[in-house]
Amino acid sequence: MQTASQLHSTTEAATDPVDKVRIDLAAAYRLVAHFGLDDSIFTHISARVADAEDGTGRFLINPYGLRFDEVTASNLVTVDLNGRIIDDPYGAGINAAGFTIHSAVHAARHDVQCVLHTHTVAGVAVSCQAEGLLPLNQWSLQFHDRIAFHEYEGIALDLDERERLVNDLGDRKVMILRNHGLLTCGSTVAEAFKLMYNLERSCKAQLALQASGAPVHRPSDEVARKTAAQYSGWSDKHGHNRPDPEWEAYLRLLRRTQPDFEN
């Protein structure tokens, strides 16, 4: 059995910052697949890496055509904010719709390292509801007054949509793309993934409650605000460059079950 110190040390194997981002991003892809949040070869997770010498922003994203359970740290594609492919080990390029959404956020939000977008049954269903996510339980109260909304404009191939999307997002980390799906942002890959995981569970719980037909008891607005602040306080303590025991636990899961993600 591994000791606590040995378990902790397994997360520190990648000392190079870019290598760590690559490993964390590959881990996020595998976790999204593991928990059933993927959509064939579509949707994306991206992570900002160091800018080029000319100041052009760059980010990593999945190669077009791979399932999320096939993504590894080494086959991620490096692309700049102008859409120029810098490095493409798999050789299949990237999905244009993914570039539109992810480049928009990375260009506008320098506090964001990772952007995660999903099309799940629960997420799409809630995105079609007029009120979006409702403040019904502890999971969903995390997002009380913290969700942005963006109207559906068709498949995201029009680069002009980027300005409208980032204007709608503002300074928030969670967005419901109307009639489309969910989007989360994080100062780390870990934060973006954990926000999405809880957002997805919140959507599932909401649909289950609505399907039951039972009378709904809502927490008070005061309790909703308090709970959201409590979640934010915890995130601040486990944010960028701080120990994150939950993310470390997820990495241990992958290193036991899918160790090739780090390749």
Buried (B, 14 or more C-beta within 10 A) or exposed (E): EEEEEEBBEEBEEBEEEBBBBBBBBBBBBBBBBBBEBBBEBBBBBBBBBEEBEEEEBBBBBBBBEBEBBBBBBEBBBBBBBEEEEBEBEBEBBBBEBBBBBBBBBBBBBEEBBBBBBBBBEBBBBBBEBEEBBBBBBEBBBBBBEBBBEBEEBEEBEEEEBBEBBBEBBEEBBBBBBBEBBBBBBBBBBBBBBBBBBBBBBBBBBBBEBBEEEEEEEEBEEEEBBEBBEEBEEEBEEBBEEEEBEEBBEBBBBBBEEBEEBBE
